[in-house]
Amino acid sequence: MHAEFLGLPGVGKTTLRSDLVKNLKRIDEGVYLSFEDAFHSVSKLKMDRAFRLPLNLLPNSLSKRLCKKFVNRSLMQFDAQNEFIANSVDIIKAFISSTAFENMPEEDRKVMIASILELGSIWTSIGSLQTTGSLIIFEEGFVQKSFMFVNTELGSDIDYEHIKLYMKNIPFPELLIYINADIDTCYHRMLSRPGGLTSRLRNANSDIIRDFLNRLEQHVLYIVDYLSKNSHCELITVNNSGDYKETLGMLTEKIAKSVAKKI
């Protein structure tokens, strides 16, 4: 099974996923895996021999750190990327036909295409693992990637035609973790986080950023509605505006209960 997060930039997905995985592993380390754990496992089995040997010889913690260095460098992943492209051309077609792509600078286009291909190659690689009875937790999966269809231009319309085409062709997770918070909270967190603003918003002023967040919020509501009508994906929603420990505890409990029913 796969789980992934959905939420606005600055809502706290990265921090929550990191702490959530730690909490869930305390419950059952064999059931709950980060996508990094799953990719590491498949890499030890199937990555090119030159990479596979040190991954199997080194202590586990060092092996996992080294595995991150091998992302996008192995024949295993290139083969998986080619398989993803061959089987998922409509996903890429939906994006490059969209108004968001049309209005993007070339560098942003490259970043977005590269991120789709990297996710596709990792998803495909992990798909070869026997993970029955496990939950693999992604921070950003294909559902969250739909944010790339929302243009940063002030007041621009959301391209629902191509979003719908994209959603029709992506693989859905069995579990979608929707994290919400008010726009002001997300805005201030975005400005204060170590990585700063995303490349698309780096030179944007306050009005553009807030307008973008408001349109992303509309987009999220559309995506949640779409999934409720067109998939069997289970939605777990938590608000991350209040006490963080309470939010984390509530999310941990909800996911553990959901997974216990499925395995």
C-alpha positions, -999 to 999 in steps of 0.1 A, spaced: 0 0 0 10 36 -7 3 67 13 11 103 3 5 138 16 -16 166 1 -14 202 14 -4 237 6 32 248 7 41 258 43 14 236 58 40 213 74 40 182 53 78 176 55 80 179 92 49 159 98 59 131 75 93 128 92 79 126 127 49 104 116 72 78 101 92 77 134 60 73 154 46 46 132 79 26 132 77 25 169 44 7 165 56 -17 139 88 -12 119 80 -40 95 47 -24 84 55 12 80 82 24 55 92 57 42 96 57 4 133 62 11 133 29 31 115 11 2 138 25 -24 168 15 -4 155 -21 -1 149 -24 -38 183 -8 -46 201 -35 -25 184 -61 -46 183 -47 -81 206 -16 -85 236 -19 -108 263 -42 -92 288 -13 -87 262 5 -65 246 -26 -50 278 -40 -34 285 -10 -11 248 -8 -2 249 -44 10 283 -42 27 279 -10 47 260 -7 80 224 1 74 225 38 84 255 45 61 240 24 33 208 45 34 227 77 33 248 64 4 216 53 -15 204 89 -16 235 98 -35 227 71 -61 193 85 -69 190 93 -107 224 77 -113 217 40 -118 207 19 -148 180 4 -126 164 38 -121 169 48 -158 151 16 -168 123 23 -144 121 59 -158 118 45 -193 91 21 -182 72 49 -165 74 71 -197 62 43 -219 33 35 -196 24 70 -185 28 93 -216 -7 108 -209 5 121 -176 33 141 -192 11 150 -222 -15 165 -198 12 188 -182 30 199 -214 -4 208 -230 -15 229 -200 -16 267 -197 7 265 -167 34 248 -188 28 273 -216 34 302 -192 63 288 -173 99 299 -179 121 273 -195 140 266 -163 108 259 -143 96 236 -171 128 216 -168 125 214 -130 88 202 -132 95 176 -159 125 163 -140 105 160 -108 77 140 -126 103 116 -141 121 112 -108 89 104 -90 78 80 -118 111 62 -117 111 58 -79 74 47 -79 81 22 -107 112 8 -89 94 4 -56 65 -13 -74 87 -43 -80 90 -49 -42 68 -74 -25 51 -50 0 19 -68 9 11 -59 45 32 -27 44 25 10 40 50 30 20 47 67 29 56 94 3 57 131 12 50 142 -24 33 118 -47 15 122 -80 -16 138 -63 5 166 -48 23 170 -81 -9 183 -96 0 216 -80 22 222 -110 -9 229 -130 -17 260 -110 -2 291 -125 17 316 -103 5 345 -124 -17 369 -104 -54 361 -108 -49 334 -135 -76 308 -140 -70 272 -129 -67 248 -159 -92 221 -148 -94 205 -183 -57 194 -181 -58 187 -144 -87 163 -150 -67 146 -178 -37 143 -154 -58 129 -125 -74 104 -149 -40 88 -156 -20 89 -124 -17 60 -99 -37 68 -68 -24 59 -33 -45 38 -11 -43 64 16 -41 102 11 -31 123 41 -46 158 37 -30 184 59 -47 218 61 -40 251 78 -52 287 72 -36 307 44 -18 331 68 -1 303 87 11 287 54 23 321 41 44 328 72 58 293 73 68 295 37 88 326 43 105 313 74 114 277 63 151 269 57 146 262 20 127 295 15 102 299 -14 100 274 -42 117 284 -75 84 295 -90 78 320 -63 113 332 -55 109 366 -70 72 370 -62 57 397 -40 33 392 -11 2 397 -33 13 371 -58 21 345 -31 -11 350 -13 -31 349 -45 -13 317 -55 -20 301 -21 -57 309 -24 -59 293 -58 -40 263 -46 -66 260 -18 -94 259 -45 -73 233 -64 -70 211 -33 -108 212 -27 -113 202 -64 -87 173 -60 -104 160 -28 -138 161 -45 -124 144 -76 -109 115 -56 -140 110 -35 -159 105 -68 -134 87 -89 -112 65 -67 -112 42 -37 -85 63 -20 -91 67 17 -88 104 28 -74 112 63 -76 149 71 -59 168 100 -55 205 107 -20 217 114 -27 252 127 -28 243 164 -7 223 188 18 203 168 22 173 192 -16 170 194 -18 170 155 10 145 152 -6 122 178 -40 124 162 -25 116 127 -5 87 140 -36 72 157 -58 76 126 -33 60 102 -25 31 126 -63 24 129 -67 26 91 -38 3 83 -49 -22 110 -82 -27 91 -64 -32 58 -37 -58 67 
